[in-house]
Amino acid sequence: MTTMNNYAFMYYGEPKFESPEEGAEGMNKFMAWVGGLGDAVVNPGTPLGKTRTVSSGGVSDGGESGRLTGFSIVKADSMDAALEMAKGCPFLEHGTVDVAEVMEMRM
């Protein structure tokens, strides 16, 4: 029996659409890709807004260049399998996708 682990797909980059119709087309491509992943999808996608950075020196506006703009969670039997899923992501037309295994915290 193969153990399925969760993997986070983290989206970096800022999609820039020329029109609302182009934005809707981009969303449709993304949703079709997510739908094609079937039962592997744990969280289909969570977009993230503008960032603020908290440090020991206080709070400042986050850097917008190359910022984390969203994430999805999928189940896969290996990192290689998760990477193959991510290779088909239409977000790659706008930025990059990092893939990381979601580790369980033991208390």
Secondary structure, 3 states (H helix, E strand, C coil): CCCCEEEEEEEECCCCCCCHHHHHHHHHHHHHHHHHCHHHEEEEEEECCCCEEEECCEEEECCCCCCEEEEEEEEECCHHHHHHHHHCCHHHHCCEEEEEECCCCCC
